[in-house]
Structures are given as C-alpha cells and as structure tokens.
C-alpha cells in the first residue's frame, strides 16, 4: 500500500498554532466557549488545542469535553463488525454556550451530523462551530462545512487520509494512503 506524507510533524504544529490563533480571534477569553472533541480521533486534536491555548496563549480554564457519537451514527447497525463505543465526558452545561466541535478529518459529514444530534442530550448551545485538521472537501454527502480547517485535501474515494498522533502512533503526521 503506497502512502504520501501530506503534513509533517512540523507542519501539523504550525497549523495547530494557526487554528489556535483563529479561535482566539473569534472567542477571546473562551468564557462562553466549549471545545468538544469528537471521539475517538478528534479528542487528540482537541487536547492539543486546549494545551496550546492555555500554555502558549495564556487562555485560562478552557472547557474541554469528549463526545461519543457511536449510537447516533446512521450506519450503526449496518457494519459487518460491531462498532466500539468510546466514553462521552462532558462535565459542564452546554446550554447557551458556544460549542466548537473538533475532529481530525471531515469526510462525508455524517459524523458531524451525528454529533449535532448527540450534543442535544446535554442542552441547547447558542452556537455550534466546526474545526477540523483535514477537510476532504469533495467527498461530502451532507451540506456540512468547517468553520476552521487546517488543510484542504482533494483525495479520490479509494484514497484514505490517515492522521497519526504522537500520543497514539508516536508522531504527529498526516498521510494519504
């Protein structure tokens, strides 16, 4: 299986800083803003952004939660292998807050549709935005677009974008497989 490096570790780091700055421009002190990592892969990106906002940009007390969308997916019962659920961890009220969904790759938009349904169990946000590291813009099945994107990638359907995180695979790198 051939693979091409789309983003090196250094490029991922640069993009993370840019995304953090874009978030600060719009949300300033994050007092009414909540970051929600979409499980499983969006949680790594969400943690990195939270740490960057707090350590590099001195934003205090950024709220971060993790949302499992497994049972809200429209293909939940259609897979040959059963899907494994992750843990939802949202220890705060989302009612009237600005929520930023964070995921590694935006592909068909179906995961985000599931997240929109799942978050309603925790209250009604005043606003929901989407931040993704990779936007596969020509692969959408639903009319969902990111508010913040790290990089747009044009990949044909049999190609897969793989995001490896240092915490999981030893290095922050994005591959086209």
C-alpha positions as protocol buffer text, in pm:
chain_id: "A"
residue {
  index: 1
  type: UNK
  ca { x: 0 y: 0 z: 0 }
}
residue {
  index: 2
  type: UNK
  ca { x: 157 y: 330 z: -109 }
}
residue {
  index: 3
  type: UNK
  ca { x: 142 y: 637 z: 107 }
}
residue {
  index: 4
  type: UNK
  ca { x: 228 y: 1003 z: 70 }
}
residue {
  index: 5
  type: UNK
  ca { x: 305 y: 1244 z: 354 }
}
residue {
  index: 6
  type: UNK
  ca { x: 54 y: 1530 z: 343 }
}
residue {
  index: 7
  type: UNK
  ca { x: 170 y: 1703 z: 662 }
}
residue {
  index: 8
  type: UNK
  ca { x: 491 y: 1653 z: 859 }
}
residue {
  index: 9
  type: UNK
  ca { x: 507 y: 1694 z: 1236 }
}
residue {
  index: 10
  type: UNK
  ca { x: 642 y: 2048 z: 1191 }
}
residue {
  index: 11
  type: UNK
  ca { x: 358 y: 2140 z: 953 }
}
residue {
  index: 12
  type: UNK
  ca { x: 98 y: 1996 z: 1193 }
}
residue {
  index: 13
  type: UNK
  ca { x: 246 y: 2211 z: 1471 }
}
residue {
  index: 14
  type: UNK
  ca { x: 230 y: 2526 z: 1255 }
}
residue {
  index: 15
  type: UNK
  ca { x: -132 y: 2451 z: 1165 }
}
residue {
  index: 16
  type: UNK
  ca { x: -222 y: 2395 z: 1532 }
}
residue {
  index: 17
  type: UNK
  ca { x: -85 y: 2740 z: 1619 }
}
residue {
  index: 18
  type: UNK
  ca { x: -278 y: 2899 z: 1332 }
}
residue {
  index: 19
  type: UNK
  ca { x: -601 y: 2728 z: 1437 }
}
residue {
  index: 20
  type: UNK
  ca { x: -546 y: 2837 z: 1799 }
}
residue {
  index: 21
  type: UNK
  ca { x: -498 y: 3198 z: 1686 }
}
residue {
  index: 22
  type: UNK
  ca { x: -815 y: 3184 z: 1474 }
}
residue {
  index: 23
  type: UNK
  ca { x: -1009 y: 3055 z: 1775 }
}
residue {
  index: 24
  type: UNK
  ca { x: -872 y: 3336 z: 1993 }
}
residue {
  index: 25
  type: UNK
  ca { x: -968 y: 3597 z: 1733 }
}
residue {
  index: 26
  type: UNK
  ca { x: -1329 y: 3485 z: 1745 }
}
residue {
  index: 27
  type: UNK
  ca { x: -1370 y: 3369 z: 2107 }
}
residue {
  index: 28
  type: UNK
  ca { x: -1120 y: 3588 z: 2301 }
}
residue {
  index: 29
  type: UNK
  ca { x: -1125 y: 3456 z: 2661 }
}
residue {
  index: 30
  type: UNK
  ca { x: -1335 y: 3140 z: 2599 }
}
residue {
  index: 31
  type: UNK
  ca { x: -1565 y: 3222 z: 2894 }
}
residue {
  index: 32
  type: UNK
  ca { x: -1873 y: 3118 z: 2692 }
}
residue {
  index: 33
  type: UNK
  ca { x: -1697 y: 2872 z: 2460 }
}
residue {
  index: 34
  type: UNK
  ca { x: -1656 y: 2497 z: 2496 }
}
residue {
  index: 35
  type: UNK
  ca { x: -1428 y: 2267 z: 2297 }
}
residue {
  index: 36
  type: UNK
  ca { x: -1578 y: 1924 z: 2220 }
}
residue {
  index: 37
  type: UNK
  ca { x: -1350 y: 1655 z: 2077 }
}
residue {
  index: 38
  type: UNK
  ca { x: -1544 y: 1404 z: 1870 }
}
residue {
  index: 39
  type: UNK
  ca { x: -1440 y: 1056 z: 1981 }
}
residue {
  index: 40
  type: UNK
  ca { x: -1216 y: 886 z: 1910 }
}
residue {
  index: 41
  type: UNK
  ca { x: -973 y: 1076 z: 1685 }
}
residue {
  index: 42
  type: UNK
  ca { x: -1093 y: 1432 z: 1745 }
}
residue {
  index: 43
  type: UNK
  ca { x: -1009 y: 1406 z: 2113 }
}
residue {
  index: 44
  type: UNK
  ca { x: -634 y: 1415 z: 2043 }
}
residue {
  index: 45
  type: UNK
  ca { x: -666 y: 1732 z: 1835 }
}
residue {
  index: 46
  type: UNK
  ca { x: -894 y: 1892 z: 2096 }
}
residue {
  index: 47
  type: UNK
  ca { x: -644 y: 1818 z: 2376 }
}
residue {
  index: 48
  type: UNK
  ca { x: -357 y: 1962 z: 2175 }
}
residue {
  index: 49
  type: UNK
  ca { x: -554 y: 2282 z: 2105 }
}
residue {
  index: 50
  type: UNK
  ca { x: -659 y: 2320 z: 2469 }
}
residue {
  index: 51
  type: UNK
  ca { x: -298 y: 2276 z: 2587 }
}
residue {
  index: 52
  type: UNK
  ca { x: -175 y: 2523 z: 2326 }
}
residue {
  index: 53
  type: UNK
  ca { x: -437 y: 2783 z: 2417 }
}
residue {
  index: 54
  type: UNK
  ca { x: -355 y: 2756 z: 2787 }
}
residue {
  index: 55
  type: UNK
  ca { x: 24 y: 2724 z: 2774 }
}
residue {
  index: 56
  type: UNK
  ca { x: 126 y: 2935 z: 2473 }
}
residue {
  index: 57
  type: UNK
  ca { x: -154 y: 3193 z: 2467 }
}
residue {
  index: 58
  type: UNK
  ca { x: -238 y: 3215 z: 2840 }
}
residue {
  index: 59
  type: UNK
  ca { x: -611 y: 3148 z: 2798 }
}
residue {
  index: 60
  type: UNK
  ca { x: -734 y: 3036 z: 3140 }
}
residue {
  index: 61
  type: UNK
  ca { x: -967 y: 2742 z: 3206 }
}
residue {
  index: 62
  type: UNK
  ca { x: -1060 y: 2630 z: 2855 }
}
residue {
  index: 63
  type: UNK
  ca { x: -1353 y: 2388 z: 2888 }
}
residue {
  index: 64
  type: UNK
  ca { x: -1293 y: 2061 z: 2704 }
}
residue {
  index: 65
  type: UNK
  ca { x: -1524 y: 1765 z: 2666 }
}
residue {
  index: 66
  type: UNK
  ca { x: -1535 y: 1447 z: 2462 }
}
residue {
  index: 67
  type: UNK
  ca { x: -1842 y: 1332 z: 2272 }
}
residue {
  index: 68
  type: UNK
  ca { x: -1904 y: 973 z: 2164 }
}
residue {
  index: 69
  type: UNK
  ca { x: -2130 y: 957 z: 1858 }
}
residue {
  index: 70
  type: UNK
  ca { x: -2133 y: 579 z: 1809 }
}
residue {
  index: 71
  type: UNK
  ca { x: -2501 y: 522 z: 1885 }
}
residue {
  index: 72
  type: UNK
  ca { x: -2609 y: 831 z: 1689 }
}
residue {
  index: 73
  type: UNK
  ca { x: -2446 y: 717 z: 1363 }
}
residue {
  index: 74
  type: UNK
  ca { x: -2676 y: 629 z: 1073 }
}
residue {
  index: 75
  type: UNK
  ca { x: -2461 y: 325 z: 990 }
}
residue {
  index: 76
  type: UNK
  ca { x: -2457 y: 192 z: 1347 }
}
residue {
  index: 77
  type: UNK
  ca { x: -2635 y: -133 z: 1260 }
}
residue {
  index: 78
  type: UNK
  ca { x: -2510 y: -163 z: 901 }
}
residue {
  index: 79
  type: UNK
  ca { x: -2148 y: -254 z: 967 }
}
residue {
  index: 80
  type: UNK
  ca { x: -2028 y: -614 z: 949 }
}
residue {
  index: 81
  type: UNK
  ca { x: -1820 y: -567 z: 1262 }
}
residue {
  index: 82
  type: UNK
  ca { x: -1992 y: -408 z: 1564 }
}
residue {
  index: 83
  type: UNK
  ca { x: -1879 y: -53 z: 1637 }
}
residue {
  index: 84
  type: UNK
  ca { x: -1699 y: 1 z: 1965 }
}
residue {
  index: 85
  type: UNK
  ca { x: -1827 y: 287 z: 2175 }
}
residue {
  index: 86
  type: UNK
  ca { x: -1599 y: 540 z: 2339 }
}
residue {
  index: 87
  type: UNK
  ca { x: -1668 y: 742 z: 2651 }
}
residue {
  index: 88
  type: UNK
  ca { x: -1856 y: 1069 z: 2648 }
}
residue {
  index: 89
  type: UNK
  ca { x: -1712 y: 1306 z: 2905 }
}
residue {
  index: 90
  type: UNK
  ca { x: -1890 y: 1640 z: 2927 }
}
residue {
  index: 91
  type: UNK
  ca { x: -1873 y: 1772 z: 3283 }
}
residue {
  index: 92
  type: UNK
  ca { x: -2041 y: 2108 z: 3221 }
}
residue {
  index: 93
  type: UNK
  ca { x: -2359 y: 2263 z: 3086 }
}
residue {
  index: 94
  type: UNK
  ca { x: -2368 y: 2339 z: 2713 }
}
residue {
  index: 95
  type: UNK
  ca { x: -2692 y: 2537 z: 2738 }
}
residue {
  index: 96
  type: UNK
  ca { x: -2644 y: 2879 z: 2573 }
}
residue {
  index: 97
  type: UNK
  ca { x: -2269 y: 2817 z: 2524 }
}
residue {
  index: 98
  type: UNK
  ca { x: -2072 y: 2838 z: 2202 }
}
residue {
  index: 99
  type: UNK
  ca { x: -1963 y: 2484 z: 2118 }
}
residue {
  index: 100
  type: UNK
  ca { x: -1673 y: 2406 z: 1887 }
}
residue {
  index: 101
  type: UNK
  ca { x: -1676 y: 2050 z: 1755 }
}
residue {
  index: 102
  type: UNK
  ca { x: -1323 y: 1927 z: 1686 }
}
residue {
  index: 103
  type: UNK
  ca { x: -1240 y: 1633 z: 1461 }
}
residue {
  index: 104
  type: UNK
  ca { x: -934 y: 1518 z: 1271 }
}
residue {
  index: 105
  type: UNK
  ca { x: -1085 y: 1460 z: 924 }
}
residue {
  index: 106
  type: UNK
  ca { x: -1407 y: 1591 z: 771 }
}
residue {
  index: 107
  type: UNK
  ca { x: -1506 y: 1344 z: 502 }
}
residue {
  index: 108
  type: UNK
  ca { x: -1876 y: 1277 z: 429 }
}
residue {
  index: 109
  type: UNK
  ca { x: -2015 y: 1495 z: 710 }
}
residue {
  index: 110
  type: UNK
  ca { x: -2207 y: 1208 z: 867 }
}
residue {
  index: 111
  type: UNK
  ca { x: -2003 y: 1210 z: 1190 }
}
residue {
  index: 112
  type: UNK
  ca { x: -2079 y: 1579 z: 1236 }
}
residue {
  index: 113
  type: UNK
  ca { x: -2449 y: 1516 z: 1174 }
}
residue {
  index: 114
  type: UNK
  ca { x: -2433 y: 1252 z: 1447 }
}
residue {
  index: 115
  type: UNK
  ca { x: -2253 y: 1493 z: 1680 }
}
residue {
  index: 116
  type: UNK
  ca { x: -2521 y: 1759 z: 1622 }
}
residue {
  index: 117
  type: UNK
  ca { x: -2784 y: 1508 z: 1735 }
}
residue {
  index: 118
  type: UNK
  ca { x: -2578 y: 1376 z: 2029 }
}
residue {
  index: 119
  type: UNK
  ca { x: -2496 y: 1718 z: 2177 }
}
residue {
  index: 120
  type: UNK
  ca { x: -2866 y: 1794 z: 2221 }
}
residue {
  index: 121
  type: UNK
  ca { x: -2867 y: 1549 z: 2515 }
}
residue {
  index: 122
  type: UNK
  ca { x: -2652 y: 1800 z: 2706 }
}
residue {
  index: 123
  type: UNK
  ca { x: -2854 y: 2114 z: 2638 }
}
residue {
  index: 124
  type: UNK
  ca { x: -2906 y: 2361 z: 2358 }
}
residue {
  index: 125
  type: UNK
  ca { x: -2590 y: 2550 z: 2259 }
}
residue {
  index: 126
  type: UNK
  ca { x: -2626 y: 2909 z: 2142 }
}
residue {
  index: 127
  type: UNK
  ca { x: -2394 y: 2834 z: 1851 }
}
residue {
  index: 128
  type: UNK
  ca { x: -2201 y: 2537 z: 1711 }
}
residue {
  index: 129
  type: UNK
  ca { x: -1885 y: 2565 z: 1501 }
}
residue {
  index: 130
  type: UNK
  ca { x: -1665 y: 2300 z: 1342 }
}
residue {
  index: 131
  type: UNK
  ca { x: -1285 y: 2279 z: 1347 }
}
residue {
  index: 132
  type: UNK
  ca { x: -1105 y: 2006 z: 1151 }
}
residue {
  index: 133
  type: UNK
  ca { x: -742 y: 1936 z: 1079 }
}
residue {
  index: 134
  type: UNK
  ca { x: -815 y: 1792 z: 732 }
}
residue {
  index: 135
  type: UNK
  ca { x: -1109 y: 1885 z: 509 }
}
residue {
  index: 136
  type: UNK
  ca { x: -1175 y: 1637 z: 227 }
}
residue {
  index: 137
  type: UNK
  ca { x: -1391 y: 1893 z: 53 }
}
residue {
  index: 138
  type: UNK
  ca { x: -1514 y: 1695 z: -249 }
}
residue {
  index: 139
  type: UNK
  ca { x: -1640 y: 1394 z: -51 }
}
residue {
  index: 140
  type: UNK
  ca { x: -1943 y: 1540 z: 126 }
}
residue {
  index: 141
  type: UNK
  ca { x: -2271 y: 1352 z: 149 }
}
residue {
  index: 142
  type: UNK
  ca { x: -2427 y: 1626 z: 362 }
}
residue {
  index: 143
  type: UNK
  ca { x: -2410 y: 2008 z: 337 }
}
residue {
  index: 144
  type: UNK
  ca { x: -2161 y: 2048 z: 624 }
}
residue {
  index: 145
  type: UNK
  ca { x: -1857 y: 2276 z: 603 }
}
residue {
  index: 146
  type: UNK
  ca { x: -1589 y: 2356 z: 863 }
}
residue {
  index: 147
  type: UNK
  ca { x: -1555 y: 2700 z: 1021 }
}
residue {
  index: 148
  type: UNK
  ca { x: -1185 y: 2633 z: 1083 }
}
residue {
  index: 149
  type: UNK
  ca { x: -971 y: 2400 z: 874 }
}
residue {
  index: 150
  type: UNK
  ca { x: -607 y: 2305 z: 890 }
}
residue {
  index: 151
  type: UNK
  ca { x: -568 y: 2189 z: 532 }
}
residue {
  index: 152
  type: UNK
  ca { x: -796 y: 2105 z: 240 }
}
residue {
  index: 153
  type: UNK
  ca { x: -720 y: 1777 z: 69 }
}
residue {
  index: 154
  type: UNK
  ca { x: -854 y: 1658 z: -263 }
}
residue {
  index: 155
  type: UNK
  ca { x: -849 y: 1279 z: -246 }
}
residue {
  index: 156
  type: UNK
  ca { x: -1037 y: 1037 z: -463 }
}
residue {
  index: 157
  type: UNK
  ca { x: -1275 y: 798 z: -290 }
}
residue {
  index: 158
  type: UNK
  ca { x: -1045 y: 496 z: -269 }
}
residue {
  index: 159
  type: UNK
  ca { x: -773 y: 706 z: -106 }
}
residue {
  index: 160
  type: UNK
  ca { x: -776 y: 742 z: 270 }
}
residue {
  index: 161
  type: UNK
  ca { x: -642 y: 1028 z: 481 }
}
residue {
  index: 162
  type: UNK
  ca { x: -477 y: 894 z: 797 }
}
residue {
  index: 163
  type: UNK
  ca { x: -392 y: 1125 z: 1087 }
}
residue {
  index: 164
  type: UNK
  ca { x: -137 y: 980 z: 1328 }
}
residue {
  index: 165
  type: UNK
  ca { x: -97 y: 1145 z: 1669 }
}
residue {
  index: 166
  type: UNK
  ca { x: 218 y: 1131 z: 1880 }
}
residue {
  index: 167
  type: UNK
  ca { x: 15 y: 1009 z: 2179 }
}
residue {
  index: 168
  type: UNK
  ca { x: -117 y: 710 z: 1984 }
}
residue {
  index: 169
  type: UNK
  ca { x: 125 y: 632 z: 1697 }
}
residue {
  index: 170
  type: UNK
  ca { x: 442 y: 807 z: 1812 }
}
residue {
  index: 171
  type: UNK
  ca { x: 442 y: 1103 z: 1569 }
}
residue {
  index: 172
  type: UNK
  ca { x: 209 y: 1379 z: 1454 }
}
residue {
  index: 173
  type: UNK
  ca { x: 185 y: 1316 z: 1080 }
}
residue {
  index: 174
  type: UNK
  ca { x: -87 y: 1312 z: 812 }
}
residue {
  index: 175
  type: UNK
  ca { x: -71 y: 1054 z: 534 }
}
residue {
  index: 176
  type: UNK
  ca { x: -260 y: 988 z: 214 }
}
residue {
  index: 177
  type: UNK
  ca { x: -290 y: 611 z: 174 }
}
